[in-house]
Structures are given as C-alpha cells and as structure tokens.
Amino acid sequence: MPADKEVLDMRDSEILKLKTELAKKESEILFLKGELKKNEGRESEVEDERRAIIYMLEDINESTSRIELARKEWEATFDAIAAPILLHDEKMRIIRVNSAYQKYAGIPFAEIIGKPYYTVFPKLDRPFDICLNPDLDEGEEDIAIPSMGKTFKIKLYRIKAGDREKSYSIHIMEDITEAKRNVEIIKEEMEVTAHLLMIAEATTHTTDIDRLVEDVIHCNCKIMRSDVCLSYLWDETAGMFRPAHECGMGKSLIPFFRTETIGKDAVVIRQVLEANEPRVFHAPFPEAEFKAEYGLPPEWFGEVKAITITPLASMGQKLGLIICMFRNLREITDRDKRVMKGVAHQFSTALGQAKLYRYSVDKAMELSHKIETIQVMHEIDRSILSTLEPQEILENSVMMITRLITADRVTVALVDEEKQGFIFSSGFGVTSIPKGSFIPFSETSGTEVIYSGRPQYISDMGEMKSPFPLERKFLKEGFLSHIRVPLVVKGEVIGVLTVGSKRKSAYTPEDLQTLEKIASQISVALENSRLVADLQELFLGTVKSLSSAIDTKSPWTAGHSERVTRYAISIGKELGFSEKELKELELAGLLHDIGKIGTYEAILDKPGKLTDDETKIMREHPAKGAEILAPIKLLKNIRPAIKYHHEFYNGGGYPEGLKGEGIPLFARVLTVADTVDAMAADRPYRKGLAMTEIIAELQRCSGTQFDPKIVKAFLLVLNGPQVPAKV
C-alpha cells in the first residue's frame, strides 16, 4: 500500500481508539453521577465519589487533549502529502481535501467542501471512470489535463463508515507527467533505434538502388518525425538532381514532385553542397522569388514551418539530397542534426556501393552481350560460309539473329530490279505474306532503304498518317516497331533485312549496330555465293561445251553425253542421292567419254565390225579419260566413274575387270545409262532398239553386265516416281 495511505490509516486508527476511550469515560462519569444521587447524605462516600469524578474528568480532559493533538497531527500529516488528496461521499461530494488539492483547485477550502469533485479539480464533464464502478474497491486511472500540460494517475480507495452501509472514497492524484514524458522519450528513442537498424539492414544487404532509396526515405521520415521526406539522386549526365522517392507527400503534389528537377547552382543547394552538412531553414519562406533564389518549388510550402536539406556524397562525388519538411513548428536539435548526418553518411556509402555494383553488373552484362554477339557473329560466319546456297545462307542468318536481338519477326526481301519490287525470300513471324511473294516498290516504305542506302527505324507504326499497304498488313498482325537494314553488295542494295516487334520503341542503337554487322556478313556471303555460282555455271558450261565437242566428233554420237547424263541423274534421284552427289554425277555423265578425244573418227564412224586393234583402241578411252582429268582437283571424285563405266557386274568388263560392289557406284549408274542410250541410238552398223527391247535386254543382263539395283531403279524411273531404291 502507498505510504500516504498508510499514514492516513494509522491516524484514523489512533483517533478511533481515543474516541472509544473517551466514550467509555463518559459512560463511567454518567454512572458515577447516578450513584452520587443515590448516596446523597453520605458525605464520606460522596467525597470519595467526588474525587473519583475529578480524577475521571482529569482523565477525560487528558484524553480530549490527546484526541485534539492526534487530530492536529493527522491534519498536518494529511496536508503535508505532496500529491492532491480528496475524500468524497457516495454522491461524489467533497468531504475533505488536503492542501495540495486546494492549491491545484485554486479556491478556498470553504468553497470546495460539499461540491462534486469533478467540478472543482480537475474540471470534467463526469466523475472518474473508476468511481462509476461500485464493485471496485481499489483502482487506477490516468487523466490528462491539457490546460496544465500535466498527467495524473488517479488511485481510488473505498472506505466503509463503521458498521453502516454508507461508504466514502479517497482519491490520491499522483503527478506522472515527467514519468510519462520519460516513457515517451524512451519509446521515441527505441523507435529511432529500430529505424536506424532498419536503415543499417537496408544499406548492408540491398544492392537495388531504387529499393534502397525507398527504404531509407521511409525510415528517415519516421526518425526525424517529419511530415514529408523527399529524395533526389544526382544525374551526372544532365547535371541536375532528379526525383527518386517521397514519403508523406499529398497525392496532388506527387506528380509535380516526380517531374520537378533541382539544379546544383540554386542558392540553397549550393550552400548545402559547399558545407557538406545538413542545413535547417525556417518559415517564413520567400514566395515569388523562392524558386528562382533557392531552387526549390514554392508549391510545396503551404503549411511548412521548417525544412532540412541533407547532402549525400561519397568520395567527393555528389550522390543526392534528402529533404525533410515539418508542418508543426519544432526545434531541430543538435541531436537531430547528428542523426541526419549519420543517416546521410551510411546512406551515401551504401548508395555509392550500390552504384558501383550496378556499374559492375552493367559492364559485366555489356561484356557478356559483346562476347555473345561475337560468338553468334562467328557462328553466323561459319554457318553462312559453310554453304553456298543463298537460301540456306538467309535462313540460317535470320534464325541466329534472335539470339542477339529480341524480335517477333525477322525477314529478308531481295530486290528484283527488273520487276521493280521485292521478293520475300526468307524469314519468320509473318503470316499474311507467304514466302516467294512479290511486293512492288510502291506498296512499302522499305523502298526508301533501297534509294537512300541507309537503315530505317520506325518506333510506332500506329502513328504513321498514311501507312503503305505492306505496313498496314504488319499493323493488322500487331507489329508496331521495326528496323530495316540494307543488304549491300559492291555499292548496290540487293535486299533488305528487317526485324520487327509487337511493342513500341522495342529497339536500341546497339540493336541497330548489331543488325548492320549481320547485314554486312549476309551481304558478303551472298556475294560469295553468287561468285561461286557464276564460277560453277562457267565451269559447267565449259564441261558441256567440251562434252558437246566430243559428241560431235561423230554424227552418230551427237547429244549422247547429255542423254546419258539425264538418265544417270534420274537413276541417282531414284536412289536418293544428295544434291552434291547429283552434281558430281552430272559432271561424270557429261565427261564419261572424254577419253574419245584421242580416238580416230574413222573408228567411231566405221559401219562394220571393229578389228581387234580397233577394239583395243576403243577400250582405251575410259582410262584415257581419267588421265585427262587427273590434273583437275575439282574432278577428283568423278574420275573413278569415268574410268570404270565399262566394267561389268560379273567382272567381265574393262579396263581392270572389277566386279560387283567393287565397281564404284557412279560407274555402275553410268554403265546402265550409257548402255540404254547406246542401244536406243542409231549406229552405222544397226538401227536403234525400241524401249521394250532395251528393257528386255537390261533384265536379261541384270546381274551379269549390270548391277540389279541400278536396273531396278531405272525401270522405276520409267514407270513413274517411286520410293527410292536402297543402294
């Protein structure tokens, strides 16, 4: 129990005891007075009784003095208690108060007694809540008195009046203002410490600059107890502070904050940067000249009473600003400034590290992208140089482009100057235009690329006022942006490479540079392909001319080599030969009789049977042909076919008597093709055979002179397309 209540209880107990003793004495006196009347006349007895009464009266006086002394001591003790104390009855009327209560009430005791306590001090609309609960014998309640700037803890103790039902209540009012304030200070310090720890956590583990700034600004707003906290980051390229994050700003001002930059040469900003210390500015702020003079927007300062600006810097480099605004006038203490400086230092260090991390990541990504670009460019080189077919070059290239550039479509259109238009040659992503389609120059803006020789970039085709028909098709399929790059060979645009996206502004300058490099590679590959094709055409033309010259040595053999070649290629296709093999077979067919260059025309044109010597000369032409072609490396693969095209499957042929699978495959094909044309052609010594006769002869000699598989393939060719025969 509190000390004040213990004192009161002790005094009450003592007074009650004294009153009890006094009551006993009064009873004894009354008793003695009664006895005195009974014993009138008996002087001795009366004298004794008189003396007894005197003694008792003296005792009563002594007791009364003691009671009065106790009452005075109780009142002195009651009034000496520093906390306001009041005693009230069941109707909340004041019965007794101490001096402290009277002092707080500010009116005399006489005007206090009998009034409802809540109308005296503290002045309330109703009694304390603890008084309104009749079942509560003891209780506590905090009451704040704003007019005094104080807070009291009200303690309730109920007292029963003897044996009666009537009760009283004692209120002791303890001033807890300072304790409350200390609790609030401790609470604030704990909150500040918690937010400082949150900032430490964010600055230690966060490398995302945007997230870092957001976390720090929100914590700083709580630490400084500011109404608004703003952050700006330094843009080195633009030479200004750009808005980053805000906390507490009204919604109507957020768009303004997001778009408003601050220059480094503004008066206030320059002062803060030069001092490299937090600065505090108090209202009133200049109105019209505020922005021009200080560099801060006046729209922010409707009810602002104070502003703090803290610079962010690391290793001598500007990083940003933190601006706090206060709508209520309060002192910015040295402690606040130290906290601001500490937060700024920690934030600046983390921000500098985050920027370095971002820079290193960007550089790593840039380096990785460059390495990937080089690798892909090398693969494109290897891929397009591994083939001399223009279509393969284009298809390989467009598929590899997507590894470097994000695209929803990639196309190559080749220029057809004669028809004045483009031919959609290869690519993917376009559904409305089939490959091989012809697009006139007048129906696409891509024609500009041909005439200018420069790339074309369209960031949003939807903004084109009058799109060309081709661009309208692209828009209908959802494409919005694209890059077109010319394919240039010897100063002439031979085609257009295009990458397209279904997003607006999808491409960067780096994408354009990459695409130009790839276009250059494709152009070189196409030119090489064209040159090789020209050489091959020239070579084939030369071979055909040579073949024709051989065949024209005799009127009976004119066109023989070309017909043999056609038969051989048909058989090769039936057998499933590759394009490369078919080309080699074509050369072998055209040149299979090149050895006859050394054969006399008289032998070739002789109408009768050849002599043994003439036959020997004729049988030399396969070997001579192989010898003639030996110096030509390009014809290395076909020499065996030319040398052995007169070998028999059973080994009875010449020049070496090879047998079965030992005879080269091309030679076995040429044997059938050569024999078919020889049997079908007229000769000086006989007429050509009908095809039925030729077929019968082939079937008869299958397995002896001819490879059965080759005969079967030829017969399939005659009967129409069939499944390729197995070799």
Number of C-alpha atoms within 10 A of each C-alpha: 5 8 9 16 14 11 15 14 12 12 19 14 12 16 18 13 13 17 16 12 15 19 13 13 17 15 12 14 18 13 11 17 15 11 13 19 10 11 14 10 10 10 11 10 13 17 12 12 17 16 12 14 18 13 12 17 15 12 14 19 13 13 17 16 12 16 19 14 13 17 16 12 13 20 15 13 15 22 18 13 17 16 19 24 23 23 22 22 19 13 11 18 19 22 18 16 21 21 21 19 25 20 12 12 18 12 12 11 16 8 10 22 18 16 16 19 26 16 15 19 17 17 13 12 8 12 15 19 11 17 22 11 10 9 9 12 13 14 15 17 14 16 16 14 15 8 6 7 8 15 20 20 17 21 18 20 17 21 13 11 10 8 6 7 7 11 13 18 21 22 23 24 23 16 18 17 16 11 11 14 13 12 12 12 12 12 12 15 13 12 15 19 13 14 20 21 13 16 23 17 13 20 24 16 11 18 18 15 19 13 12 20 24 18 19 25 24 19 22 26 21 18 21 20 15 20 16 23 26 24 23 22 21 23 13 11 6 9 12 17 21 21 19 19 22 23 20 14 15 11 8 8 11 15 10 13 19 13 9 13 18 21 17 18 15 15 15 17 21 15 15 18 21 10 11 16 18 21 19 16 14 15 12 10 16 12 12 9 11 14 16 13 13 20 19 19 16 16 12 15 19 8 11 18 17 22 21 20 23 24 25 30 21 18 9 8 12 20 22 24 27 22 21 24 27 21 15 12 11 10 9 15 9 9 9 14 18 13 17 23 18 13 21 25 16 20 25 23 19 24 27 20 18 21 16 13 15 15 12 12 12 12 12 12 12 12 12 12 13 14 12 14 18 14 12 19 20 13 15 23 18 11 17 25 18 12 14 18 17 18 14 14 23 22 18 18 27 23 14 16 20 14 12 17 20 15 21 17 18 26 24 27 26 21 24 16 10 6 12 14 19 25 19 20 20 22 21 17 16 17 10 11 14 12 17 13 12 19 20 16 18 13 16 17 15 24 18 15 18 21 11 11 17 15 20 17 19 18 16 18 21 17 10 11 7 10 17 15 14 18 20 18 16 22 17 11 14 15 23 22 23 25 22 25 28 30 30 21 16 9 8 12 20 20 25 25 25 24 28 25 23 18 16 15 15 19 21 11 8 10 15 19 12 18 23 19 13 24 23 17 21 26 22 19 25 24 18 16 19 15 13 14 15 12 12 12 12 12 13 16 12 12 17 17 13 16 23 19 15 23 22 14 18 15 12 16 19 17 17 21 26 18 18 26 22 16 22 28 23 21 28 25 18 21 20 16 17 11 11 9 17 19 14 19 26 23 20 28 31 27 26 29 23 27 23 21 17 14 17 14 12 11 17 19 16 12 12 11 10 13 10 9 9 15 12 11 15 18 18 17 22 26 19 19 21 24 16 14 18 13 10 10 8 10 15 13 14 23 23 19 26 31 25 27 29 26 26 24 24 17 16 15 18 17 16 14 16 19 18 18 10 12 22 19 19 24 26 29 28 27 25 25 26 24 18 21 20 19 18 16 17 14 18 12 10 11 11 14 16 11 13 9 13 18 17 11 14 23 16 12 17 19 16 18 22 23 24 17 17 26 22 18 24 25 15 18 17 13 9 7 10 11 10 16 17 10 10
